[in-house]
Amino acid sequence: MKLVKYFLFKTINFIKYYFLAIAVVLFVSLCVFASYCEEMGESIFFVFDCCNLTDVEYTAVLQDKPGGNAKVDIVEYLTFDIHTISKDYPIKELWRELPEDTVDGLRTSYNVKSVTQILDDGTQVPYSQASHMYWEDYDYNYTSTRYWYHSKGTGRYPDNDESLLIYIPWTHKGKLKFKIEYSMNYAALKYNDCSELYLSMYSGPTIRKLKSYRADILIPNDIMPSTYNVYTMGTSKKIPYTKSLSTNPGYTTFTIDLKKSDLKFHKNDEYIEFCLLAFGEDKHIFTKYAPRNDYTYDDALAECIEEDEYYANLSGRSNLYKICLLAVSILLSGLVVSSAERKYKKARNEYTFYEPYEDYQDFSSIPSKADPLFVSQLVFMKKPFDKIMEKGDEYSAVLLSLIRKGYVTLIKRNSYSDWSEENTIVQLTQTDTIYSMPNGSTPTFKVIDSFTKMELEPLCTSERLYLELLERHIKTDFTNSLPLTDLGYCIANDYEYTQAFVEDMKQKPMMENGVIGKYFQQVDYNVLRNKFLISAKFNLFLSLFFIVVVNFISSFTILHLGFGAYTLLGLAFLWKYYYLTIKSNDVVLFTQFGVNEQAKWVGLFNYLNNDAEIKDADFSDLRLWENYLIYATAFGLSKKILKTIQLNSLRININNSRLLYSRSHIHSHYHHRINRSFGSNIHHFSTGGSYGGGRRRWRRWRRSLKNNKNRIIIEKEIVYTISFLFNYIL
């Protein structure tokens, strides 16, 4: 559940930050999908598809007569299912695609003879042939119904779209049954050592809408060969057929009867075909009068058998390939999983790692006066999937700490109005620094409030950086204060310094507290962790690549989805991503002291995140609850702690605190909403922009970088404000 929440949080943030790019990608994808649907004959609103050919009864009789073009006479009974949204959107036209192909120089063609509608009571209503194909809107009217038109198409394979169009009385709901009679020319092909009857009975993406399909192929006994092979092709599994000499006296009948469960298709087998290959002494018995093709005088038996068996056995061969692919995928998945464990063991053998003396499940005390930013990074090294917080919550913790220590005060312009960007003044405390060096020892200094003469607590790294940023802009004013709106303007216009501030806040707390403070064994303490994380991200990419991209591409081949082979391999890479991400936190080069301190801070995180535990805390210690709020904010848990503080305000005695007193900005009802907007926009700032207050305003910055050959213009987008510093104000 923790992992699901983490990925959901990351996904929402990704969508939030890259909304425009995602919208463009989705729009382009929709356009491509619509184009694809149009090309494949599907409606983009296929869920609401309102007219489908669902049932076909097909009867073909082979003819071999002089000048007969080796044709078959075909009678089809077609059932269409119509169900539009309302009667205001009726169906006016039905169509039957006529499969076309060019084989050995002869292109299949059709001659439609008649179209008859069969009503529910059995009455037959003949349709008339239209003089032209209906194209314009005015062609479709109530008097132009009960017509049919045979469209020959472009005549260029494979773009030819030969079809039969049936113009029906306008209908919005019901089932319509038709009987159509037509002939198919060049169905039989003659070669030197064999003859082939090749019937493409149905093809195209609309075949997926079929619920039943029955075909009877009748060959007169006087032209029925004695030596032959029969092949059926199409669907995702081999099509069964039966042979009968008694069903139709005087004919040999081959029957195909497919139900809904048999009509399963993939992208590469959306067709139903029948082939009879004659050879031996009566090899030309049904092609005596067949027209010549490009290979009439060539031997083609071996080639025809090879090709027909290839397509007839395509589904079985596909399943064999998929089984082999699945076996290879299982093997590779095992190697991927085991490689993660080997990588971790290798790292543990090459370096020295320490374990904490005690594993704290909960730790209610504050371990030390550590930098909030450093503590946050320390905890989430150990618990990466618990970092469900907006970028910038750590900065908010630093601001709270500065307020508690007395370096910064936030006051209202108008005490009768609520906290807002316009109603907030940022005021810095006037301080004096006193240096001393007793008896030649190490110099020391202390900071005192110039007005109260009270000594202020020393600053940690992130607090010092934060205060330097504020002093850069506020101390230019003799009052030592500045309205929040003006301060935001100053920071937005001081782009380079503010960008350097963001980078320093990422690096210096870890360096000054972790390395100098003896938490880590060496300066490059993160070398192994970074390698693990890079490898983890690469495995996440591979996981998505196999699960999404490879599955999509493979679905258009005979391998289809490979019995889940690609998904299995993708899941193995996903597991390796999770494993390496977790283990990356075990390969940070901590000292014994560092790993002990980390365990305490992780225990404090668990304690603050446990509602049952925090309710039993000591409410008499005001300083403890100030620290709880500061570190909870750094962990992204401020909402829980603030709620507890507000419910127990009298027991905690909050009015004795600079930070928690009842009129503090933290009690404003805008507090959490702005806190969340703050976090997302500090991330935006750190990549080239910043956020200001409750309204967004963008400004373009241009900097020119010159060299000997060219001039580069860099645009930086900055938003006017400083809410990333003062998220708790509003």
C-alpha positions in Angstrom: 0.0 0.0 0.0 2.9 2.4 0.8 4.4 1.8 -2.6 1.0 2.4 -4.3 0.5 5.7 -2.4 4.1 6.8 -3.3 3.6 6.1 -7.1 0.2 7.7 -7.0 1.6 10.8 -5.4 4.5 11.0 -7.9 2.1 10.5 -10.8 -0.2 13.3 -9.6 2.8 15.6 -9.2 4.2 14.7 -12.6 0.8 15.5 -14.2 0.6 18.8 -12.3 4.1 19.9 -13.3 3.9 18.8 -16.9 0.2 19.3 -17.6 0.7 21.3 -20.8 3.2 18.8 -22.3 0.9 15.9 -21.3 -2.1 17.7 -22.9 -0.2 18.1 -26.1 0.9 14.5 -26.2 -2.6 13.3 -25.5 -4.1 15.6 -28.2 -1.6 14.3 -30.8 -2.2 10.7 -29.7 -5.9 11.2 -30.1 -5.4 12.6 -33.6 -3.2 9.6 -34.5 -5.7 7.2 -33.0 -8.6 8.9 -34.9 -6.6 8.6 -38.1 -5.9 5.0 -37.4 -9.5 4.2 -36.7 -10.5 5.9 -39.9 -7.9 3.9 -41.9 -9.1 0.6 -40.2 -12.7 1.3 -40.8 -13.5 1.8 -37.2 -15.3 4.7 -35.4 -13.2 6.6 -32.9 -16.2 6.2 -30.7 -16.0 2.4 -31.0 -17.7 2.0 -27.6 -20.8 3.6 -29.1 -20.5 1.7 -32.4 -24.1 1.7 -33.6 -24.1 -0.5 -36.8 -22.4 -3.9 -37.1 -22.6 -6.9 -39.4 -23.0 -9.7 -36.9 -24.1 -12.9 -38.7 -23.1 -14.2 -42.1 -24.3 -17.3 -44.0 -22.2 -17.8 -47.1 -22.8 -20.2 -50.0 -20.4 -20.4 -53.0 -20.8 -22.7 -56.0 -17.7 -23.2 -58.3 -18.2 -22.8 -62.1 -16.0 -23.7 -64.9 -17.5 -22.7 -68.3 -16.1 -21.1 -71.4 -15.7 -17.4 -70.9 -16.7 -17.8 -67.3 -13.6 -16.2 -65.8 -13.2 -19.1 -63.3 -15.9 -17.6 -61.2 -17.9 -18.8 -58.2 -21.6 -17.8 -57.7 -22.2 -16.6 -54.2 -25.4 -16.2 -52.1 -25.0 -14.5 -48.7 -27.5 -13.9 -45.9 -26.3 -10.9 -43.8 -27.7 -9.8 -40.5 -27.0 -6.2 -39.4 -27.5 -5.0 -35.8 -28.4 -1.3 -35.6 -28.6 0.6 -32.3 -28.1 4.3 -32.4 -28.3 6.6 -29.4 -31.7 8.0 -30.4 -34.1 8.2 -33.4 -32.7 11.6 -34.2 -29.5 9.8 -35.5 -30.8 7.1 -37.8 -28.7 4.8 -40.0 -29.3 5.4 -43.7 -26.7 3.2 -45.3 -25.2 -0.3 -44.8 -22.3 -1.8 -46.6 -20.6 -5.2 -47.2 -16.9 -5.0 -48.0 -15.9 -7.3 -50.9 -12.5 -8.8 -50.2 -10.1 -8.0 -53.0 -6.7 -9.4 -53.9 -4.3 -9.7 -56.8 -2.8 -13.1 -57.2 -0.3 -13.9 -60.0 -1.4 -11.0 -62.1 -5.2 -11.6 -61.8 -7.2 -9.2 -59.6 -10.3 -10.5 -58.0 -13.5 -8.7 -59.1 -17.2 -9.0 -58.4 -20.5 -8.7 -60.2 -23.5 -8.0 -57.9 -26.8 -9.4 -59.2 -29.4 -8.6 -56.6 -30.1 -7.4 -53.0 -33.2 -8.5 -51.1 -34.4 -7.6 -47.6 -35.9 -10.4 -45.6 -38.5 -9.1 -43.1 -39.2 -10.7 -39.7 -42.3 -12.5 -41.2 -40.2 -13.9 -44.1 -41.5 -11.5 -46.7 -38.8 -10.6 -49.2 -38.4 -7.0 -50.4 -36.2 -6.6 -53.5 -34.0 -3.5 -53.7 -33.3 -1.7 -57.0 -29.9 -0.8 -58.3 -29.1 2.9 -57.9 -27.7 4.9 -60.8 -24.9 6.5 -58.7 -23.3 6.2 -55.3 -24.9 8.5 -52.7 -22.3 11.1 -51.6 -23.9 14.4 -50.8 -26.4 15.0 -48.0 -29.3 15.6 -50.4 -28.8 12.1 -51.9 -30.1 10.7 -48.6 -33.9 11.2 -48.4 -37.0 9.2 -47.7 -37.6 8.5 -51.3 -34.1 7.3 -52.1 -34.3 4.2 -49.9 -34.4 0.5 -50.9 -31.6 0.9 -53.4 -28.1 -0.7 -53.7 -25.0 0.3 -55.4 -21.9 -1.7 -56.2 -18.8 0.5 -55.8 -15.8 -0.8 -57.7 -13.4 1.2 -55.6 -10.1 2.7 -56.9 -9.0 -0.5 -58.6 -5.6 -0.2 -57.0 -4.7 -2.9 -54.5 -4.3 -2.7 -51.5 -6.1 0.7 -51.4 -9.1 -0.6 -53.3 -12.3 -0.4 -51.3 -14.7 -2.4 -53.4 -18.0 -2.8 -51.6 -21.7 -3.2 -51.8 -23.7 -0.2 -50.4 -27.3 -0.7 -49.3 -29.5 2.3 -48.8 -32.2 1.4 -46.3 -35.3 3.1 -44.8 -33.9 5.2 -42.0 -33.6 3.1 -38.9 -32.2 3.8 -35.4 -32.8 0.4 -33.8 -33.3 -3.2 -34.8 -31.9 -6.1 -36.8 -32.0 -6.1 -40.6 -31.5 -9.3 -42.7 -30.5 -9.2 -46.4 -29.9 -11.8 -49.1 -27.3 -10.7 -51.7 -26.3 -12.6 -54.8 -23.1 -11.9 -56.6 -20.3 -13.7 -58.4 -16.6 -13.6 -57.7 -14.3 -13.7 -60.8 -10.8 -15.3 -61.0 -11.4 -17.5 -58.0 -9.6 -20.5 -59.6 -6.0 -20.3 -60.8 -4.4 -22.7 -63.3 -0.7 -23.7 -63.2 1.3 -26.3 -65.1 1.2 -28.9 -62.3 -1.8 -27.9 -60.2 -4.9 -25.8 -59.9 -6.0 -23.7 -56.9 -9.4 -22.5 -55.7 -8.8 -19.5 -53.5 -11.7 -17.8 -51.7 -11.2 -14.8 -49.6 -14.6 -14.8 -47.9 -14.3 -12.1 -45.3 -11.5 -9.7 -44.2 -10.9 -6.4 -42.5 -11.3 -5.0 -39.0 -15.1 -5.3 -39.0 -14.6 -9.0 -38.8 -14.2 -8.6 -35.1 -17.9 -7.7 -34.8 -19.1 -11.1 -36.1 -21.1 -13.3 -33.8 -21.4 -16.2 -36.2 -20.1 -17.2 -39.6 -21.2 -20.2 -41.7 -19.8 -21.0 -45.2 -20.7 -23.8 -47.6 -18.4 -24.2 -50.6 -20.0 -26.4 -53.2 -18.0 -28.1 -56.0 -19.9 -30.0 -58.7 -19.0 -33.7 -58.6 -18.1 -33.7 -62.3 -15.3 -31.1 -61.7 -14.3 -32.4 -58.2 -10.6 -33.5 -58.3 -9.7 -36.9 -56.8 -6.3 -35.7 -55.4 -6.3 -32.5 -53.5 -5.4 -30.6 -50.3 -7.8 -28.3 -48.4 -6.6 -25.4 -46.3 -8.6 -23.0 -44.1 -6.9 -19.8 -42.9 -7.6 -17.0 -40.5 -8.7 -16.4 -36.9 -6.4 -16.8 -33.9 -6.7 -20.6 -34.1 -7.1 -23.1 -36.9 -10.5 -23.1 -38.6 -12.2 -26.6 -38.6 -14.2 -27.7 -41.7 -16.3 -30.7 -42.7 -16.8 -32.5 -46.0 -20.1 -34.0 -47.2 -21.3 -35.7 -50.4 -24.9 -35.9 -49.3 -25.7 -32.4 -48.0 -26.2 -31.0 -51.5 -26.8 -33.9 -54.1 -24.5 -33.6 -57.0 -22.0 -31.5 -55.1 -19.1 -32.0 -52.8 -19.8 -29.6 -49.9 -17.1 -28.2 -47.6 -18.6 -26.5 -44.5 -17.2 -24.0 -42.1 -19.3 -23.2 -39.0 -17.9 -20.7 -36.6 -19.5 -19.5 -33.4 -18.7 -16.4 -31.3 -16.1 -18.3 -29.3 -14.3 -19.3 -32.5 -14.3 -15.8 -33.9 -11.1 -14.5 -32.1 -8.7 -12.4 -34.1 -5.4 -10.6 -33.9 -4.1 -7.8 -36.1 -2.4 -10.2 -38.5 -5.2 -12.7 -39.0 -8.4 -10.7 -39.5 -9.7 -12.8 -42.4 -11.5 -16.1 -43.2 -10.2 -17.9 -46.3 -10.7 -21.3 -48.0 -8.2 -22.9 -50.4 -8.4 -26.2 -52.4 -5.3 -27.3 -54.2 -5.7 -29.9 -56.9 -2.8 -32.0 -58.3 -2.2 -35.3 -59.9 -4.0 -36.7 -63.0 -7.1 -34.4 -62.8 -5.2 -31.4 -61.7 -7.0 -29.1 -64.2 -10.4 -30.6 -63.8 -12.0 -27.3 -62.6 -9.7 -24.9 -64.5 -10.2 -26.1 -68.1 -11.5 -22.7 -69.1 -9.7 -20.6 -66.5 -8.0 -17.5 -67.8 -4.2 -17.4 -68.0 -2.2 -15.9 -65.2 1.5 -14.9 -64.9 2.5 -18.5 -64.1 0.0 -20.7 -66.0 2.8 -22.6 -67.8 5.1 -22.9 -64.7 5.2 -25.6 -62.0 3.9 -24.1 -58.8 2.7 -27.1 -56.7 5.6 -27.1 -54.3 5.4 -23.3 -53.8 1.7 -23.4 -53.3 1.8 -26.2 -50.7 4.5 -24.3 -48.8 2.6 -21.0 -48.8 -0.7 -22.6 -48.0 0.6 -24.7 -45.1 2.5 -21.6 -43.8 -0.8 -19.6 -43.4 -2.9 -22.6 -42.4 -0.6 -23.4 -39.6 0.1 -19.8 -38.6 -1.8 -20.0 -35.3 -0.1 -23.2 -34.2 3.3 -21.9 -35.1 2.5 -18.6 -33.4 1.6 -20.5 -30.2 4.9 -22.4 -30.4 6.9 -19.2 -30.8 5.0 -17.6 -27.9 5.8 -20.6 -25.6 9.5 -20.3 -26.5 9.3 -16.6 -25.9 7.7 -17.1 -22.5 10.4 -19.7 -21.6 13.1 -17.2 -22.5 11.3 -14.4 -20.6 11.1 -16.6 -17.5 14.8 -17.3 -17.7 15.7 -13.6 -18.3 13.4 -12.5 -15.5 15.2 -14.9 -13.1 18.5 -13.4 -14.2 17.2 -9.8 -13.7 16.0 -10.6 -10.2 19.2 -12.4 -9.2 21.4 -9.7 -10.7 19.9 -7.1 -8.3 20.9 -9.3 -5.3 24.4 -9.9 -6.7 24.8 -6.1 -7.2 23.9 -5.5 -3.6 26.1 -8.2 -2.2 29.1 -7.0 -4.3 28.7 -3.5 -2.8 28.5 -4.8 0.7 31.7 -6.8 0.2 33.7 -3.9 -1.2 32.9 -1.3 1.5 32.5 -1.2 5.3 28.9 -0.6 6.5 27.7 -0.1 10.0 24.4 -1.1 11.7 22.8 1.0 14.4 23.2 -0.1 18.0 19.4 0.1 18.4 16.6 0.1 15.8 14.1 2.7 17.1 10.6 2.0 16.0 9.5 5.2 17.7 11.6 7.9 19.2 9.7 10.7 21.0 12.6 12.9 21.9 14.5 15.4 19.6 17.8 13.6 18.9 19.8 16.9 18.5 19.6 20.5 17.3 20.2 19.4 13.7 19.5 21.3 10.5 15.8 20.6 9.4 16.9 20.3 5.8 19.7 17.9 6.6 17.4 15.8 8.9 14.8 15.5 6.1 17.4 14.2 3.7 18.7 11.8 6.3 15.3 10.3 7.0 14.3 9.9 3.4 17.5 8.1 2.6 16.1 5.3 4.8 12.5 5.7 3.9 12.3 6.8 0.2 8.8 5.6 -0.4 7.5 7.6 2.6 8.4 10.9 1.0 4.9 11.8 0.1 5.4 15.6 0.4 5.6 18.6 -1.9 9.0 20.0 -2.8 9.6 22.9 -0.5 8.2 21.6 2.8 11.8 21.5 4.0 12.2 25.3 3.2 9.1 26.0 5.3 10.6 24.2 8.2 13.7 26.4 8.0 11.5 29.5 8.0 9.7 28.3 11.1 13.0 27.7 12.8 14.1 31.2 12.0 10.9 32.6 13.5 11.3 30.5 16.7 14.9 31.6 17.1 13.9 35.2 16.8 15.7 36.2 13.6 12.5 36.8 11.6 9.1 38.2 12.5 6.0 38.2 10.4 3.5 41.0 11.1 0.3 42.2 9.6 -0.2 45.6 8.0 -3.8 45.5 9.1 -4.4 43.6 12.3 -8.1 43.3 11.6 -7.6 41.4 8.3 -6.5 37.8 7.8 -3.0 36.9 6.6 -2.5 37.4 2.9 0.3 38.4 0.6 -0.7 42.0 0.6 -1.3 42.1 4.4 2.1 40.6 5.5 5.3 42.4 6.4 8.6 40.5 6.7 10.7 42.0 9.5 14.3 41.0 10.4 15.5 41.4 13.9 18.3 44.0 14.3 21.3 42.0 15.7 24.8 42.6 16.9 27.6 40.1 16.8 30.1 39.9 19.7 33.4 38.2 19.1 35.7 37.0 21.8 39.0 35.1 21.9 39.9 34.4 25.6 43.7 33.7 26.3 44.5 33.0 22.6 42.0 30.2 22.3 39.7 29.6 19.4 37.7 32.7 18.5 34.0 32.5 19.4 31.1 34.8 18.7 27.5 35.2 19.8 24.5 37.0 18.2 22.3 39.2 20.4 19.1 41.0 19.8 20.0 44.8 19.6 16.7 45.7 21.3 16.3 43.1 24.0 20.0 42.4 24.4 19.1 38.7 24.6 21.4 36.1 23.0 19.9 34.3 20.0 20.5 30.7 19.2 23.2 30.0 16.6 22.1 29.2 13.1 22.5 26.0 11.3 23.5 25.8 7.6 20.1 26.1 5.9 19.0 28.8 8.3 22.1 30.9 7.6 21.6 30.6 3.8 18.0 31.5 4.2 18.7 34.5 6.4 21.4 35.8 4.0 18.9 35.7 1.2 16.4 37.8 3.2 19.1 40.2 4.4 20.2 40.8 0.8 16.9 42.4 0.0 15.3 43.6 3.3 18.3 45.4 4.8 18.4 47.8 1.9 15.4 49.3 3.7 16.2 51.3 6.8 13.2 49.9 8.7 14.6 46.4 8.3 11.2 45.2 7.0 9.6 44.8 3.6 6.1 43.9 2.4 5.8 40.4 1.2 4.8 41.5 -2.3 7.8 43.8 -2.6 10.1 41.1 -1.3 8.8 38.7 -3.9 9.5 41.2 -6.6 13.1 41.7 -5.4 13.8 38.0 -5.3 12.3 37.4 -8.8 14.5 40.1 -10.3 17.6 38.8 -8.6 17.5 35.5 -10.6 21.2 34.5 -10.5 21.6 34.9 -6.7 18.3 33.2 -6.0 19.1 30.3 -8.3 22.5 29.9 -6.5 20.6 29.9 -3.2 18.4 27.0 -4.3 21.6 25.0 -5.4 23.3 25.8 -2.0 20.2 24.6 -0.1 20.5 21.3 -1.9 24.2 20.7 -1.2 25.6 22.7 1.7 23.5 21.3 4.5 24.6 17.7 3.6 28.2 18.8 3.3 28.5 20.9 6.4 26.4 18.7 8.7 27.0 15.3 7.2 30.6 15.3 6.1 32.1 17.8 8.6 29.8 16.5 11.3 31.2 13.0 11.0 28.0 11.4 9.8 29.7 10.0 6.7 33.0 8.1 6.1 34.1 10.3 3.2 33.2 13.3 1.1 31.8 11.1 -1.7 29.5 9.3 0.7 26.8 8.9 -1.9 28.8 7.2 -4.6 27.2 3.8 -4.2 23.7 5.1 -3.6 23.9 7.3 -6.7 24.9 4.2 -8.8 22.1 2.2 -7.4 19.6 5.0 -8.1 20.8 5.4 -11.6 20.5 1.7 -12.2 17.1 1.7 -10.6 15.8 4.4 -12.8 17.1 2.6 -15.9 15.3 -0.5 -14.8 12.1 1.5 -14.3 12.5 2.7 -17.9 13.0 -0.9 -19.1 10.0 -2.0 -17.2 7.7 0.6 -18.8 9.3 0.0 -22.2 8.5 -3.8 -22.1 5.1 -3.5 -20.5 3.9 -0.7 -22.7 6.0 -0.2 -25.9 7.1 -3.8 -26.6 3.6 -5.2 -25.9 2.1 -2.6 -28.2 4.5 -3.3 -31.1 4.3 -7.1 -30.6 0.5 -7.0 -30.7 0.8 -6.4 -34.5 2.9 -9.5 -35.1 2.2 -13.2 -34.9 3.7 -13.2 -31.4 0.9 -10.9 -30.1 1.4 -10.4 -26.4 3.6 -13.5 -26.1 1.5 -15.2 -23.4 2.5 -12.3 -21.1 6.3 -12.8 -21.7 7.0 -9.1 -22.1 4.8 -8.2 -19.1 6.7 -10.8 -17.0 10.0 -9.3 -18.0 8.8 -5.8 -17.4 7.6 -6.8 -13.9 11.1 -8.3 -13.2 12.6 -4.9 -14.1 10.0 -3.2 -12.0 11.0 -5.4 -9.0 14.6 -4.6 -9.6 13.8 -0.9 -9.6 12.0 -1.3 -6.2 14.8 -3.5 -4.8 17.6 -1.2 -5.8 15.8 1.9 -4.6 15.3 0.3 -1.2 18.8 -1.0 -1.0 20.3 2.2 -2.2 19.7 3.6 1.3 21.7 0.7 2.8 24.8 1.6 0.8 25.3 5.1 2.0 28.8 5.3 3.6 27.7 6.2 7.2 30.0 6.2 10.2 28.9 4.4 13.3 27.8 7.7 14.8 25.9 8.7 11.6 23.9 5.4 11.4 23.0 5.7 15.0 21.7 9.3 14.6 19.8 8.3 11.4 18.0 5.5 13.3 16.9 8.1 16.0 15.6 10.5 13.4 13.8 7.7 11.5 12.2 6.8 14.9 11.1 10.4 15.4 9.5 10.3 11.9 7.6 7.2 12.8 6.5 8.7 16.1 5.2 11.9 14.4 3.5 9.9 11.8 1.7 7.7 14.3 -1.6 9.4 15.4 -2.0 7.0 18.3 1.4 7.8 19.7 1.4 11.5 19.3 -1.9 11.8 21.3 0.0 10.6 24.4 2.9 13.0 24.1 4.0 15.4 26.8 2.0 18.6 26.3 3.7 20.5 29.1 7.0 20.9 27.1 6.5 24.0 24.9 10.0 23.8 23.3 9.4 20.2 22.4 6.2 21.0 20.5 7.9 23.9 18.7 10.6 21.4 17.5 7.9 18.8 16.7 6.3 21.4 14.3 9.6 22.3 12.7 10.7 18.8 12.0 7.2 17.5 11.1 7.1 20.2 8.5 10.5 19.0 7.2 9.0 15.5 7.0 5.8 16.7 5.2 3.7 15.9 8.4 2.9 19.4 9.5 -0.9 19.0 9.1 -1.0 16.3 11.7 1.1 18.1 14.3 -0.8 21.5 13.8 -4.1 19.7 14.4 -2.8 18.2 17.6 -1.4 21.6 18.7 -4.7 23.4 18.0 -6.7 20.7 19.9 -4.3 21.0 22.9 -3.4 24.7 22.8 -4.2 25.3 26.5 -2.2 22.3 27.7 0.8 23.4 25.5 0.4 27.0 26.5 1.1 28.2 23.0 0.8 32.0 23.8 4.3 31.8 25.4 5.8 30.9 22.1 7.0 33.2 19.3 6.0 30.4 16.8 2.8 28.9 18.2 1.0 31.8 19.7 -2.7 32.0 18.9 -2.4 34.9 16.4 0.5 33.4 14.5 0.2 32.8 10.8 0.3 29.1 11.3 -3.3 29.2 12.5 -4.6 30.9 9.4 -7.2 28.9 7.5 -5.1 29.5 4.3 -2.2 27.7 5.9 -2.2 24.3 4.3 -3.6 25.2 0.9 -0.8 27.7 0.3 1.7 25.2 1.8 0.9 22.8 -1.0 1.0 25.4 -3.7 4.3 26.5 -2.3 5.9 23.1 -2.5 5.0 22.5 -6.1 6.3 25.9 -7.2 9.7 25.8 -5.5 10.3 22.9 -7.8 9.2 25.0 -10.7 11.5 27.8 -9.5 14.5 25.5 -9.2 14.1 24.5 -12.8 13.8 28.0 -14.1 10.9 29.8 -12.4 9.4 30.8 -9.1 6.0 31.2 -7.7 4.3 34.1 -6.1 1.3 34.2 -3.8 -2.1 33.1 -4.8 -2.0 34.5 -8.4 0.5 33.5 -11.1 2.3 36.1 -13.2 5.0 35.1 -15.6 7.9 37.2 -16.8 10.5 36.3 -19.4 14.2 36.8 -18.7 16.8 36.8 -21.4 20.5 36.4 -20.9 23.0 36.5 -23.7 26.0 34.3 -23.6 28.7 35.2 -26.2 31.5 33.2 -27.6 33.7 33.5 -30.7 31.1 31.9 -33.1 27.6 32.4 -31.9 25.2 34.1 -29.5 23.0 31.9 -27.4 19.7 33.4 -26.0 18.5 31.7 -22.9 15.0 32.3 -21.7 14.2 31.9 -18.0 10.7 31.9 -16.7 10.3 33.5 -13.2 7.0 34.0 -11.4 6.8 37.1 -9.1 6.6 36.2 -5.5 8.3 34.7 -2.5 5.6 32.3 -1.3 8.3 29.6 -1.6 9.8 31.3 1.5 6.6 32.2 3.3 4.1 29.4 2.6 2.9 29.5 6.2 1.8 33.2 6.0 -1.4 32.9 4.0 
